[in-house]
Amino acid sequence: MVFMKIFERRNQAEDINDFESQIKKEKKSKPLKPILSLFSEKETSAFVKKLFANDFHQFNDFIKTLDELTDWQVTFQKIEEEFQRRNINSFQGEAKKFSDKVFKRFYPD
């Protein structure tokens, strides 16, 4: 009886791992949208103004860097590093909206 419970748990864990692997493969097979396509003109303007001190070139360079990344966790880490470097609270206002929009690139649904 104990052996069966252990066997059942192991199979359930393996099923979950297989399912997660399949989701990762599906996500990797779909091309990611360019980040700028996720922002409206008004949002882009607000991000440049409030997050990048009106420096469109720095904003554009940062977006290009993020566009090259294919993993949300790595992308989020880059965003957090940039906000920290600029002394921006990542949980408020435009910073949160920026992160949420970029998140949609990886998880559109």
Order of alpha helices (4+ residues) and beta strands (2+ residues): alpha-alpha-alpha-alpha-alpha
